[in-house]
C-alpha cells in the first residue's frame, strides 16, 4: 500500500480510504478511522492528501478530529446520509465548527432525496 500512496503523491492525486461502516468489515471496531492515524502520519506521506470516505460513520467524531489535527486529512461524507441522515446532519453542523470548510466534502456516487 505504501508504494501506491507514494505513486499518488508523485502524480498529485488524493488517496481515498473507506472508513466506518462498510461491507466486509470483520467487526465495527475495526472500522474506526482513529486506528489508521499512524499510517496517515508517516513521514514519507507528509505530502499525501488522504480523503476519509463515509465520514467514518459511526466514528464521525474521530474522523473530524483527524481532519482538524492532520493537515493532509480530509472528510468526505459520501454515503453517510444513506446510513444515517440524522447523524450526518448533526456531524456536518459539528464539522463546520471543528474542521476548516475546505477539508469537508459531501459527495457521493448515489442518488438520494
Biopython code that builds the backbone (N, CA, C, O; Angstrom):
import numpy as np
from Bio.PDB.StructureBuilder import StructureBuilder

atoms = [
    (1, "UNK", "N", (0.826, -1.194, 0.000)),
    (1, "UNK", "CA", (0.000, 0.000, 0.000)),
    (1, "UNK", "C", (0.870, 1.257, 0.000)),
    (1, "UNK", "O", (0.489, 2.270, -0.586)),
    (2, "UNK", "N", (2.012, 1.203, 0.639)),
    (2, "UNK", "CA", (2.888, 2.362, 0.688)),
    (2, "UNK", "C", (3.325, 2.830, -0.679)),
    (2, "UNK", "O", (3.429, 4.031, -0.927)),
    (3, "UNK", "N", (3.589, 1.866, -1.591)),
    (3, "UNK", "CA", (4.008, 2.238, -2.949)),
    (3, "UNK", "C", (2.900, 2.970, -3.684)),
    (3, "UNK", "O", (3.165, 3.897, -4.450)),
    (4, "UNK", "N", (1.653, 2.558, -3.455)),
    (4, "UNK", "CA", (0.517, 3.219, -4.106)),
    (4, "UNK", "C", (0.372, 4.656, -3.606)),
    (4, "UNK", "O", (0.077, 5.560, -4.388)),
    (5, "UNK", "N", (0.575, 4.864, -2.325)),
    (5, "UNK", "CA", (0.489, 6.217, -1.768)),
    (5, "UNK", "C", (1.602, 7.088, -2.343)),
    (5, "UNK", "O", (1.358, 8.232, -2.727)),
    (6, "UNK", "N", (2.802, 6.563, -2.403)),
    (6, "UNK", "CA", (3.922, 7.325, -2.961)),
    (6, "UNK", "C", (3.684, 7.663, -4.429)),
    (6, "UNK", "O", (4.028, 8.756, -4.879)),
    (7, "UNK", "N", (3.095, 6.727, -5.178)),
    (7, "UNK", "CA", (2.774, 6.996, -6.586)),
    (7, "UNK", "C", (1.714, 8.094, -6.692)),
    (7, "UNK", "O", (1.813, 8.968, -7.553)),
    (8, "UNK", "N", (0.710, 8.054, -5.829)),
    (8, "UNK", "CA", (-0.332, 9.082, -5.841)),
    (8, "UNK", "C", (0.255, 10.455, -5.513)),
    (8, "UNK", "O", (-0.129, 11.459, -6.113)),
    (9, "UNK", "N", (1.180, 10.491, -4.564)),
    (9, "UNK", "CA", (1.836, 11.758, -4.224)),
    (9, "UNK", "C", (2.570, 12.294, -5.445)),
    (9, "UNK", "O", (2.466, 13.476, -5.773)),
    (10, "UNK", "N", (3.306, 11.426, -6.109)),
    (10, "UNK", "CA", (4.078, 11.834, -7.285)),
    (10, "UNK", "C", (3.180, 12.365, -8.395)),
    (10, "UNK", "O", (3.554, 13.297, -9.106)),
    (11, "UNK", "N", (1.995, 11.774, -8.546)),
    (11, "UNK", "CA", (1.052, 12.198, -9.583)),
    (11, "UNK", "C", (0.141, 13.342, -9.131)),
    (11, "UNK", "O", (-0.633, 13.868, -9.931)),
    (12, "UNK", "N", (0.229, 13.724, -7.871)),
    (12, "UNK", "CA", (-0.618, 14.795, -7.355)),
    (12, "UNK", "C", (-2.060, 14.375, -7.147)),
    (12, "UNK", "O", (-2.961, 15.213, -7.197)),
    (13, "UNK", "N", (-2.293, 13.093, -6.914)),
    (13, "UNK", "CA", (-3.645, 12.572, -6.743)),
    (13, "UNK", "C", (-3.970, 12.348, -5.270)),
    (13, "UNK", "O", (-3.086, 11.982, -4.495)),
    (14, "UNK", "N", (-5.223, 12.561, -4.874)),
    (14, "UNK", "CA", (-5.611, 12.263, -3.494)),
    (14, "UNK", "C", (-5.799, 10.757, -3.312)),
    (14, "UNK", "O", (-6.002, 10.026, -4.282)),
    (15, "UNK", "N", (-5.731, 10.311, -2.077)),
    (15, "UNK", "CA", (-5.923, 8.901, -1.738)),
    (15, "UNK", "C", (-7.218, 8.790, -0.944)),
    (15, "UNK", "O", (-7.346, 9.386, 0.125)),
    (16, "UNK", "N", (-8.171, 8.034, -1.460)),
    (16, "UNK", "CA", (-9.441, 7.827, -0.766)),
    (16, "UNK", "C", (-9.347, 6.547, 0.049)),
    (16, "UNK", "O", (-8.884, 5.515, -0.438)),
    (17, "UNK", "N", (-9.796, 6.630, 1.300)),
    (17, "UNK", "CA", (-9.778, 5.470, 2.181)),
    (17, "UNK", "C", (-11.185, 5.258, 2.728)),
    (17, "UNK", "O", (-11.776, 6.162, 3.319)),
    (18, "UNK", "N", (-11.713, 4.055, 2.526)),
    (18, "UNK", "CA", (-13.019, 3.716, 3.086)),
    (18, "UNK", "C", (-12.879, 3.598, 4.595)),
    (18, "UNK", "O", (-12.040, 2.849, 5.095)),
    (19, "UNK", "N", (-13.713, 4.348, 5.320)),
    (19, "UNK", "CA", (-13.695, 4.316, 6.775)),
    (19, "UNK", "C", (-15.103, 4.100, 7.287)),
    (19, "UNK", "O", (-16.080, 4.320, 6.571)),
    (20, "UNK", "N", (-15.197, 3.673, 8.520)),
    (20, "UNK", "CA", (-16.501, 3.448, 9.124)),
    (20, "UNK", "C", (-17.179, 2.211, 8.579)),
    (20, "UNK", "O", (-16.539, 1.308, 8.040)),
    (21, "UNK", "N", (-18.477, 2.194, 8.732)),
    (21, "UNK", "CA", (-19.290, 1.052, 8.354)),
    (21, "UNK", "C", (-19.079, 0.707, 6.889)),
    (21, "UNK", "O", (-19.249, 1.556, 6.013)),
    (22, "UNK", "N", (-18.714, -0.525, 6.629)),
    (22, "UNK", "CA", (-18.516, -0.947, 5.248)),
    (22, "UNK", "C", (-18.683, -2.447, 5.123)),
    (22, "UNK", "O", (-18.514, -3.191, 6.089)),
    (23, "UNK", "N", (-19.014, -2.875, 3.932)),
    (23, "UNK", "CA", (-19.189, -4.293, 3.674)),
    (23, "UNK", "C", (-17.854, -5.014, 3.818)),
    (23, "UNK", "O", (-16.812, -4.504, 3.405)),
    (24, "UNK", "N", (-17.896, -6.181, 4.396)),
    (24, "UNK", "CA", (-16.697, -6.985, 4.538)),
    (24, "UNK", "C", (-15.919, -6.728, 5.806)),
    (24, "UNK", "O", (-14.931, -7.413, 6.074)),
    (25, "UNK", "N", (-16.348, -5.742, 6.602)),
    (25, "UNK", "CA", (-15.648, -5.470, 7.864)),
    (25, "UNK", "C", (-15.884, -6.627, 8.816)),
    (25, "UNK", "O", (-17.000, -7.134, 8.933)),
    (26, "UNK", "N", (-14.832, -7.036, 9.488)),
    (26, "UNK", "CA", (-14.926, -8.150, 10.430)),
    (26, "UNK", "C", (-15.741, -7.738, 11.652)),
    (26, "UNK", "O", (-16.566, -8.511, 12.140)),
    (27, "UNK", "N", (-15.519, -6.562, 12.130)),
    (27, "UNK", "CA", (-16.257, -6.044, 13.280)),
    (27, "UNK", "C", (-16.304, -4.540, 13.213)),
    (27, "UNK", "O", (-15.457, -3.927, 12.563)),
    (28, "UNK", "N", (-17.258, -3.934, 13.859)),
    (28, "UNK", "CA", (-17.429, -2.493, 13.782)),
    (28, "UNK", "C", (-16.224, -1.757, 14.349)),
    (28, "UNK", "O", (-15.852, -0.702, 13.836)),
    (29, "UNK", "N", (-15.612, -2.289, 15.387)),
    (29, "UNK", "CA", (-14.471, -1.612, 15.986)),
    (29, "UNK", "C", (-13.312, -1.503, 14.995)),
    (29, "UNK", "O", (-12.523, -0.560, 15.070)),
    (30, "UNK", "N", (-13.203, -2.447, 14.077)),
    (30, "UNK", "CA", (-12.126, -2.444, 13.079)),
    (30, "UNK", "C", (-12.258, -1.318, 12.064)),
    (30, "UNK", "O", (-11.321, -1.053, 11.312)),
    (31, "UNK", "N", (-13.399, -0.655, 12.032)),
    (31, "UNK", "CA", (-13.641, 0.368, 11.020)),
    (31, "UNK", "C", (-13.379, 1.782, 11.534)),
    (31, "UNK", "O", (-13.581, 2.751, 10.802)),
    (32, "UNK", "N", (-12.938, 1.909, 12.766)),
    (32, "UNK", "CA", (-12.689, 3.221, 13.362)),
    (32, "UNK", "C", (-11.467, 3.859, 12.701)),
    (32, "UNK", "O", (-10.378, 3.287, 12.753)),
    (33, "UNK", "N", (-11.625, 5.036, 12.078)),
    (33, "UNK", "CA", (-10.501, 5.673, 11.390)),
    (33, "UNK", "C", (-9.365, 6.084, 12.322)),
    (33, "UNK", "O", (-8.253, 6.335, 11.857)),
    (34, "UNK", "N", (-9.619, 6.155, 13.610)),
    (34, "UNK", "CA", (-8.550, 6.502, 14.553)),
    (34, "UNK", "C", (-7.419, 5.471, 14.497)),
    (34, "UNK", "O", (-6.270, 5.793, 14.798)),
    (35, "UNK", "N", (-7.741, 4.245, 14.114)),
    (35, "UNK", "CA", (-6.736, 3.191, 14.061)),
    (35, "UNK", "C", (-5.728, 3.354, 12.927)),
    (35, "UNK", "O", (-4.697, 2.680, 12.919)),
    (36, "UNK", "N", (-6.008, 4.231, 11.977)),
    (36, "UNK", "CA", (-5.052, 4.419, 10.875)),
    (36, "UNK", "C", (-4.249, 5.709, 11.019)),
    (36, "UNK", "O", (-3.557, 6.118, 10.086)),
    (37, "UNK", "N", (-4.337, 6.349, 12.179)),
    (37, "UNK", "CA", (-3.607, 7.600, 12.400)),
    (37, "UNK", "C", (-2.111, 7.429, 12.155)),
    (37, "UNK", "O", (-1.491, 8.294, 11.536)),
    (38, "UNK", "N", (-1.523, 6.342, 12.621)),
    (38, "UNK", "CA", (-0.077, 6.156, 12.430)),
    (38, "UNK", "C", (0.264, 6.014, 10.946)),
    (38, "UNK", "O", (1.345, 6.422, 10.522)),
    (39, "UNK", "N", (-0.632, 5.449, 10.165)),
    (39, "UNK", "CA", (-0.423, 5.352, 8.722)),
    (39, "UNK", "C", (-0.505, 6.734, 8.082)),
    (39, "UNK", "O", (0.334, 7.091, 7.254)),
    (40, "UNK", "N", (-1.519, 7.513, 8.467)),
    (40, "UNK", "CA", (-1.728, 8.841, 7.889)),
    (40, "UNK", "C", (-0.588, 9.800, 8.211)),
    (40, "UNK", "O", (-0.339, 10.745, 7.461)),
    (41, "UNK", "N", (0.096, 9.565, 9.309)),
    (41, "UNK", "CA", (1.143, 10.487, 9.765)),
    (41, "UNK", "C", (2.556, 10.000, 9.456)),
    (41, "UNK", "O", (3.527, 10.558, 9.969)),
    (42, "UNK", "N", (2.682, 8.972, 8.627)),
    (42, "UNK", "CA", (4.022, 8.515, 8.248)),
    (42, "UNK", "C", (4.767, 9.646, 7.540)),
    (42, "UNK", "O", (4.208, 10.328, 6.681)),
    (43, "UNK", "N", (6.010, 9.831, 7.902)),
    (43, "UNK", "CA", (6.805, 10.944, 7.381)),
    (43, "UNK", "C", (6.842, 10.960, 5.848)),
    (43, "UNK", "O", (6.742, 12.023, 5.235)),
    (44, "UNK", "N", (6.984, 9.791, 5.236)),
    (44, "UNK", "CA", (7.067, 9.750, 3.772)),
    (44, "UNK", "C", (5.740, 10.092, 3.096)),
    (44, "UNK", "O", (5.697, 10.283, 1.881)),
    (45, "UNK", "N", (4.655, 10.173, 3.875)),
    (45, "UNK", "CA", (3.345, 10.526, 3.334)),
    (45, "UNK", "C", (2.954, 11.972, 3.648)),
    (45, "UNK", "O", (1.791, 12.337, 3.478)),
    (46, "UNK", "N", (3.879, 12.785, 4.093)),
    (46, "UNK", "CA", (3.531, 14.145, 4.522)),
    (46, "UNK", "C", (2.928, 14.988, 3.404)),
    (46, "UNK", "O", (2.187, 15.930, 3.685)),
    (47, "UNK", "N", (3.225, 14.674, 2.143)),
    (47, "UNK", "CA", (2.654, 15.418, 1.014)),
    (47, "UNK", "C", (1.425, 14.743, 0.420)),
    (47, "UNK", "O", (0.890, 15.202, -0.589)),
    (48, "UNK", "N", (0.978, 13.666, 1.035)),
    (48, "UNK", "CA", (-0.225, 12.976, 0.558)),
    (48, "UNK", "C", (-1.462, 13.737, 0.997)),
    (48, "UNK", "O", (-1.444, 14.465, 1.989)),
    (49, "UNK", "N", (-2.540, 13.554, 0.237)),
    (49, "UNK", "CA", (-3.847, 14.089, 0.626)),
    (49, "UNK", "C", (-4.777, 12.890, 0.801)),
    (49, "UNK", "O", (-5.175, 12.248, -0.171)),
    (50, "UNK", "N", (-5.114, 12.603, 2.050)),
    (50, "UNK", "CA", (-5.982, 11.466, 2.371)),
    (50, "UNK", "C", (-7.412, 11.953, 2.547)),
    (50, "UNK", "O", (-7.671, 12.897, 3.294)),
    (51, "UNK", "N", (-8.336, 11.299, 1.854)),
    (51, "UNK", "CA", (-9.761, 11.607, 1.984)),
    (51, "UNK", "C", (-10.418, 10.412, 2.659)),
    (51, "UNK", "O", (-10.431, 9.307, 2.117)),
    (52, "UNK", "N", (-10.964, 10.647, 3.849)),
    (52, "UNK", "CA", (-11.626, 9.588, 4.603)),
    (52, "UNK", "C", (-13.092, 9.558, 4.213)),
    (52, "UNK", "O", (-13.858, 10.471, 4.523)),
    (53, "UNK", "N", (-13.463, 8.488, 3.527)),
    (53, "UNK", "CA", (-14.814, 8.369, 2.984)),
    (53, "UNK", "C", (-15.830, 7.976, 4.050)),
    (53, "UNK", "O", (-15.489, 7.386, 5.075)),
    (54, "UNK", "N", (-17.072, 8.315, 3.782)),
    (54, "UNK", "CA", (-18.242, 7.992, 4.597)),
    (54, "UNK", "C", (-18.221, 8.688, 5.951)),
    (54, "UNK", "O", (-18.975, 8.321, 6.853)),
    (55, "UNK", "N", (-17.364, 9.686, 6.096)),
    (55, "UNK", "CA", (-17.287, 10.418, 7.356)),
    (55, "UNK", "C", (-16.862, 9.551, 8.522)),
    (55, "UNK", "O", (-16.910, 9.980, 9.675)),
    (56, "UNK", "N", (-16.444, 8.320, 8.220)),
    (56, "UNK", "CA", (-16.064, 7.396, 9.274)),
    (56, "UNK", "C", (-17.247, 6.855, 10.059)),
    (56, "UNK", "O", (-17.068, 6.275, 11.130)),
    (57, "UNK", "N", (-18.455, 7.040, 9.538)),
    (57, "UNK", "CA", (-19.670, 6.640, 10.261)),
    (57, "UNK", "C", (-19.543, 5.222, 10.813)),
    (57, "UNK", "O", (-19.187, 4.310, 10.067)),
    (58, "UNK", "N", (-19.819, 5.016, 12.079)),
    (58, "UNK", "CA", (-20.379, 5.902, 13.095)),
    (58, "UNK", "C", (-19.322, 6.646, 13.912)),
    (58, "UNK", "O", (-19.643, 7.241, 14.941)),
    (59, "UNK", "N", (-18.088, 6.617, 13.471)),
    (59, "UNK", "CA", (-16.993, 7.276, 14.191)),
    (59, "UNK", "C", (-16.714, 8.661, 13.614)),
    (59, "UNK", "O", (-15.569, 8.995, 13.309)),
    (60, "UNK", "N", (-17.755, 9.454, 13.471)),
    (60, "UNK", "CA", (-17.622, 10.768, 12.847)),
    (60, "UNK", "C", (-16.799, 11.723, 13.702)),
    (60, "UNK", "O", (-16.114, 12.592, 13.162)),
    (61, "UNK", "N", (-16.851, 11.582, 15.008)),
    (61, "UNK", "CA", (-16.049, 12.427, 15.890)),
    (61, "UNK", "C", (-14.562, 12.175, 15.713)),
    (61, "UNK", "O", (-13.770, 13.116, 15.662)),
    (62, "UNK", "N", (-14.180, 10.911, 15.620)),
    (62, "UNK", "CA", (-12.786, 10.567, 15.401)),
    (62, "UNK", "C", (-12.304, 11.068, 14.043)),
    (62, "UNK", "O", (-11.173, 11.537, 13.912)),
    (63, "UNK", "N", (-13.166, 10.965, 13.036)),
    (63, "UNK", "CA", (-12.814, 11.439, 11.701)),
    (63, "UNK", "C", (-12.610, 12.954, 11.709)),
    (63, "UNK", "O", (-11.656, 13.459, 11.118)),
    (64, "UNK", "N", (-13.497, 13.664, 12.371)),
    (64, "UNK", "CA", (-13.363, 15.126, 12.471)),
    (64, "UNK", "C", (-12.083, 15.492, 13.215)),
    (64, "UNK", "O", (-11.402, 16.445, 12.836)),
    (65, "UNK", "N", (-11.749, 14.757, 14.257)),
    (65, "UNK", "CA", (-10.518, 15.009, 14.999)),
    (65, "UNK", "C", (-9.298, 14.859, 14.092)),
    (65, "UNK", "O", (-8.393, 15.692, 14.117)),
    (66, "UNK", "N", (-9.280, 13.787, 13.286)),
    (66, "UNK", "CA", (-8.151, 13.573, 12.374)),
    (66, "UNK", "C", (-8.047, 14.709, 11.354)),
    (66, "UNK", "O", (-6.957, 15.221, 11.100)),
    (67, "UNK", "N", (-9.184, 15.101, 10.772)),
    (67, "UNK", "CA", (-9.163, 16.160, 9.755)),
    (67, "UNK", "C", (-8.764, 17.506, 10.364)),
    (67, "UNK", "O", (-8.097, 18.312, 9.715)),
    (68, "UNK", "N", (-9.165, 17.739, 11.578)),
    (68, "UNK", "CA", (-8.824, 19.009, 12.228)),
    (68, "UNK", "C", (-7.332, 19.080, 12.554)),
    (68, "UNK", "O", (-6.715, 20.136, 12.416)),
    (69, "UNK", "N", (-6.767, 17.983, 12.976)),
    (69, "UNK", "CA", (-5.413, 17.991, 13.512)),
    (69, "UNK", "C", (-4.321, 17.544, 12.548)),
    (69, "UNK", "O", (-3.139, 17.769, 12.808)),
    (70, "UNK", "N", (-4.699, 16.919, 11.447)),
    (70, "UNK", "CA", (-3.704, 16.473, 10.479)),
    (70, "UNK", "C", (-3.881, 17.274, 9.187)),
    (70, "UNK", "O", (-4.951, 17.227, 8.580)),
    (71, "UNK", "N", (-2.863, 17.998, 8.763)),
    (71, "UNK", "CA", (-3.018, 18.889, 7.608)),
    (71, "UNK", "C", (-3.315, 18.170, 6.292)),
    (71, "UNK", "O", (-3.797, 18.794, 5.346)),
    (72, "UNK", "N", (-3.037, 16.882, 6.219)),
    (72, "UNK", "CA", (-3.217, 16.162, 4.959)),
    (72, "UNK", "C", (-4.441, 15.245, 4.965)),
    (72, "UNK", "O", (-4.548, 14.358, 4.119)),
    (73, "UNK", "N", (-5.362, 15.449, 5.907)),
    (73, "UNK", "CA", (-6.553, 14.595, 6.018)),
    (73, "UNK", "C", (-7.808, 15.424, 5.780)),
    (73, "UNK", "O", (-7.955, 16.527, 6.308)),
    (74, "UNK", "N", (-8.713, 14.865, 4.967)),
    (74, "UNK", "CA", (-9.974, 15.497, 4.585)),
    (74, "UNK", "C", (-11.109, 14.513, 4.844)),
    (74, "UNK", "O", (-10.888, 13.305, 4.913)),
    (75, "UNK", "N", (-12.324, 15.036, 4.985)),
    (75, "UNK", "CA", (-13.502, 14.196, 5.205)),
    (75, "UNK", "C", (-14.411, 14.276, 3.990)),
    (75, "UNK", "O", (-14.662, 15.359, 3.462)),
    (76, "UNK", "N", (-14.904, 13.125, 3.549)),
    (76, "UNK", "CA", (-15.978, 13.085, 2.550)),
    (76, "UNK", "C", (-17.135, 12.311, 3.177)),
    (76, "UNK", "O", (-17.000, 11.131, 3.500)),
    (77, "UNK", "N", (-18.257, 12.977, 3.343)),
    (77, "UNK", "CA", (-19.425, 12.366, 3.975)),
    (77, "UNK", "C", (-20.268, 11.543, 2.995)),
    (77, "UNK", "O", (-21.415, 11.215, 3.300)),
    (78, "UNK", "N", (-19.723, 11.209, 1.834)),
    (78, "UNK", "CA", (-20.477, 10.417, 0.860)),
    (78, "UNK", "C", (-21.025, 9.148, 1.516)),
    (78, "UNK", "O", (-20.349, 8.521, 2.333)),
    (79, "UNK", "N", (-22.210, 8.789, 1.166)),
    (79, "UNK", "CA", (-22.931, 7.611, 1.646)),
    (79, "UNK", "C", (-23.384, 7.719, 3.095)),
    (79, "UNK", "O", (-24.280, 6.982, 3.505)),
    (80, "UNK", "N", (-22.799, 8.607, 3.878)),
    (80, "UNK", "CA", (-23.192, 8.654, 5.292)),
    (80, "UNK", "C", (-24.657, 9.045, 5.454)),
    (80, "UNK", "O", (-25.313, 8.606, 6.398)),
    (81, "UNK", "N", (-25.177, 9.867, 4.540)),
    (81, "UNK", "CA", (-26.574, 10.258, 4.633)),
    (81, "UNK", "C", (-27.500, 9.077, 4.389)),
    (81, "UNK", "O", (-28.639, 9.074, 4.856)),
    (82, "UNK", "N", (-27.021, 8.074, 3.662)),
    (82, "UNK", "CA", (-27.805, 6.858, 3.446)),
    (82, "UNK", "C", (-27.791, 6.000, 4.712)),
    (82, "UNK", "O", (-28.802, 5.399, 5.076)),
    (83, "UNK", "N", (-26.638, 5.952, 5.374)),
    (83, "UNK", "CA", (-26.503, 5.163, 6.599)),
    (83, "UNK", "C", (-27.295, 5.765, 7.747)),
    (83, "UNK", "O", (-27.968, 5.046, 8.486)),
    (84, "UNK", "N", (-27.216, 7.086, 7.900)),
    (84, "UNK", "CA", (-27.993, 7.772, 8.937)),
    (84, "UNK", "C", (-28.095, 9.254, 8.578)),
    (84, "UNK", "O", (-27.152, 10.019, 8.778)),
    (85, "UNK", "N", (-29.221, 9.633, 8.059)),
    (85, "UNK", "CA", (-29.452, 11.025, 7.678)),
    (85, "UNK", "C", (-29.269, 11.953, 8.878)),
    (85, "UNK", "O", (-28.601, 12.982, 8.777)),
    (86, "UNK", "N", (-29.867, 11.584, 10.018)),
    (86, "UNK", "CA", (-29.837, 12.462, 11.188)),
    (86, "UNK", "C", (-28.425, 12.597, 11.761)),
    (86, "UNK", "O", (-28.013, 13.699, 12.121)),
    (87, "UNK", "N", (-27.688, 11.508, 11.850)),
    (87, "UNK", "CA", (-26.305, 11.583, 12.358)),
    (87, "UNK", "C", (-25.440, 12.418, 11.424)),
    (87, "UNK", "O", (-24.610, 13.202, 11.884)),
    (88, "UNK", "N", (-25.626, 12.256, 10.122)),
    (88, "UNK", "CA", (-24.835, 13.022, 9.160)),
    (88, "UNK", "C", (-25.152, 14.508, 9.260)),
    (88, "UNK", "O", (-24.245, 15.340, 9.246)),
    (89, "UNK", "N", (-26.416, 14.840, 9.361)),
    (89, "UNK", "CA", (-26.816, 16.240, 9.502)),
    (89, "UNK", "C", (-26.190, 16.852, 10.756)),
    (89, "UNK", "O", (-25.688, 17.976, 10.720)),
    (90, "UNK", "N", (-26.221, 16.112, 11.858)),
    (90, "UNK", "CA", (-25.635, 16.593, 13.117)),
    (90, "UNK", "C", (-24.123, 16.777, 12.969)),
    (90, "UNK", "O", (-23.577, 17.789, 13.409)),
    (91, "UNK", "N", (-23.444, 15.804, 12.353)),
    (91, "UNK", "CA", (-21.989, 15.889, 12.241)),
    (91, "UNK", "C", (-21.538, 16.910, 11.210)),
    (91, "UNK", "O", (-20.447, 17.465, 11.340)),
    (92, "UNK", "N", (-22.333, 17.170, 10.206)),
    (92, "UNK", "CA", (-21.994, 18.253, 9.277)),
    (92, "UNK", "C", (-21.992, 19.587, 10.019)),
    (92, "UNK", "O", (-21.115, 20.422, 9.800)),
    (93, "UNK", "N", (-22.966, 19.783, 10.886)),
    (93, "UNK", "CA", (-23.023, 21.017, 11.673)),
    (93, "UNK", "C", (-21.828, 21.104, 12.620)),
    (93, "UNK", "O", (-21.219, 22.166, 12.744)),
    (94, "UNK", "N", (-21.486, 20.010, 13.285)),
    (94, "UNK", "CA", (-20.333, 20.000, 14.187)),
    (94, "UNK", "C", (-19.030, 20.177, 13.423)),
    (94, "UNK", "O", (-18.136, 20.891, 13.877)),
    (95, "UNK", "N", (-18.915, 19.536, 12.273)),
    (95, "UNK", "CA", (-17.692, 19.644, 11.475)),
    (95, "UNK", "C", (-17.454, 21.077, 11.033)),
    (95, "UNK", "O", (-16.309, 21.523, 10.953)),
    (96, "UNK", "N", (-18.538, 21.803, 10.745)),
    (96, "UNK", "CA", (-18.394, 23.206, 10.351)),
    (96, "UNK", "C", (-17.744, 24.035, 11.443)),
    (96, "UNK", "O", (-17.119, 25.057, 11.160)),
    (97, "UNK", "N", (-17.884, 23.609, 12.676)),
    (97, "UNK", "CA", (-17.270, 24.311, 13.796)),
    (97, "UNK", "C", (-15.861, 23.806, 14.092)),
    (97, "UNK", "O", (-15.017, 24.565, 14.568)),
    (98, "UNK", "N", (-15.604, 22.534, 13.815)),
    (98, "UNK", "CA", (-14.335, 21.907, 14.186)),
    (98, "UNK", "C", (-13.297, 21.898, 13.078)),
    (98, "UNK", "O", (-12.105, 22.060, 13.336)),
    (99, "UNK", "N", (-13.745, 21.710, 11.857)),
    (99, "UNK", "CA", (-12.848, 21.443, 10.731)),
    (99, "UNK", "C", (-12.990, 22.560, 9.702)),
    (99, "UNK", "O", (-14.109, 22.982, 9.409)),
    (100, "UNK", "N", (-11.881, 23.048, 9.148)),
    (100, "UNK", "CA", (-11.983, 24.076, 8.100)),
    (100, "UNK", "C", (-12.877, 23.600, 6.945)),
    (100, "UNK", "O", (-12.830, 22.434, 6.551)),
    (101, "UNK", "N", (-13.673, 24.500, 6.423)),
    (101, "UNK", "CA", (-14.635, 24.155, 5.365)),
    (101, "UNK", "C", (-13.972, 23.532, 4.142)),
    (101, "UNK", "O", (-14.597, 22.717, 3.463)),
    (102, "UNK", "N", (-12.728, 23.888, 3.844)),
    (102, "UNK", "CA", (-12.064, 23.328, 2.659)),
    (102, "UNK", "C", (-11.576, 21.896, 2.887)),
    (102, "UNK", "O", (-10.969, 21.304, 1.995)),
    (103, "UNK", "N", (-11.835, 21.335, 4.068)),
    (103, "UNK", "CA", (-11.442, 19.966, 4.353)),
    (103, "UNK", "C", (-12.637, 19.037, 4.509)),
    (103, "UNK", "O", (-12.477, 17.875, 4.881)),
    (104, "UNK", "N", (-13.848, 19.550, 4.222)),
    (104, "UNK", "CA", (-15.069, 18.765, 4.361)),
    (104, "UNK", "C", (-15.785, 18.717, 3.024)),
    (104, "UNK", "O", (-16.019, 19.750, 2.396)),
    (105, "UNK", "N", (-16.131, 17.509, 2.593)),
    (105, "UNK", "CA", (-16.837, 17.320, 1.325)),
    (105, "UNK", "C", (-18.104, 16.511, 1.564)),
    (105, "UNK", "O", (-18.165, 15.667, 2.458)),
    (106, "UNK", "N", (-19.099, 16.785, 0.757)),
    (106, "UNK", "CA", (-20.311, 15.987, 0.758)),
    (106, "UNK", "C", (-20.538, 15.588, -0.683)),
    (106, "UNK", "O", (-21.108, 16.341, -1.474)),
    (107, "UNK", "N", (-20.094, 14.417, -1.004)),
    (107, "UNK", "CA", (-20.204, 13.950, -2.377)),
    (107, "UNK", "C", (-20.872, 12.605, -2.385)),
    (107, "UNK", "O", (-21.642, 12.266, -1.487)),
    (108, "UNK", "N", (-20.575, 11.864, -3.383)),
    (108, "UNK", "CA", (-21.094, 10.514, -3.418)),
    (108, "UNK", "C", (-21.404, 10.031, -4.806)),
    (108, "UNK", "O", (-21.437, 10.781, -5.782)),
    (109, "UNK", "N", (-21.626, 8.765, -4.842)),
    (109, "UNK", "CA", (-21.941, 8.109, -6.102)),
    (109, "UNK", "C", (-23.321, 7.459, -6.012)),
    (109, "UNK", "O", (-23.583, 6.422, -6.621)),
    (110, "UNK", "N", (-24.192, 8.100, -5.234)),
    (110, "UNK", "CA", (-25.508, 7.557, -5.023)),
    (110, "UNK", "C", (-26.528, 8.690, -5.102)),
    (110, "UNK", "O", (-26.249, 9.818, -4.694)),
    (111, "UNK", "N", (-27.701, 8.382, -5.625)),
    (111, "UNK", "CA", (-28.781, 9.353, -5.680)),
    (111, "UNK", "C", (-29.621, 9.221, -4.422)),
    (111, "UNK", "O", (-30.004, 8.114, -4.043)),
    (112, "UNK", "N", (-29.907, 10.322, -3.784)),
    (112, "UNK", "CA", (-30.806, 10.286, -2.636)),
    (112, "UNK", "C", (-31.660, 11.533, -2.642)),
    (112, "UNK", "O", (-31.279, 12.572, -3.180)),
    (113, "UNK", "N", (-32.813, 11.408, -2.037)),
    (113, "UNK", "CA", (-33.757, 12.518, -1.977)),
    (113, "UNK", "C", (-33.822, 13.053, -0.568)),
    (113, "UNK", "O", (-34.565, 13.998, -0.300)),
]
sb = StructureBuilder()
sb.init_structure("model")
sb.init_model(0)
sb.init_chain("A")
sb.init_seg("    ")
for serial, (resi, resn, name, xyz) in enumerate(atoms, 1):
    if name == "N":
        sb.init_residue(resn, " ", resi, " ")
    sb.init_atom(name, np.array(xyz, "f"), 0.0, 1.0, " ", f" {name:<3s}", serial, name[0])
structure = sb.get_structure()
